[in-house]
Amino acid sequence: MAPFARSVANSAPPAVEGRRTIRTVLVAFDGSPGAWAALDRGIAIAVGQRSLLTIAGVVQEPRAWTTLGPAPVPFTRESLLRDLEREMEQKLAAARDEVPATVSVTTRLLHGRPARVLAALADEGDYDLVVVGPRPPGRLRRLLGTSVSQSLLSRTHISVLAVKAP
């Protein structure tokens, strides 16, 4: 048995020869069907490995206000940001409510570009695995460019599991 497996033998299931125990799992969550699929997989891994689970949602800077020009609008950048934060907090709360009581779970509300801030969190938080949902289908996929999972693979040394939506 590997030295690492012996050191965590009392707190985790025994490691299978050649397999590493997953202690911490980070799930990227935006409330989409793909994110729910990623959450389901992340929960299954956390239950099976007795891992700590973190569900992270990212609020991106509102872009709509910059394209409206000089016309008066009934909202401000700050009010849009607050609305986006509140919406993401509700999504994270719904996701947290789906996690069994036997799993230690934390939610994180992040700000910025998803791939960048998730990679930074993954590295800083010493996660063993990042679970993400699929890229959106069709035209939106072409507009968004590189997927978060592809960006995470290039930005971090942590394993990334991309889950297909059902």
Beta strands, then each sheet from edge to edge (+ up, - down):
strand 1: 24-28
strand 2: 52-59
strand 3: 105-111
strand 4: 129-132
strand 5: 159-162
sheet 1: 3+ 2+ 1+ 4+ 5+
end
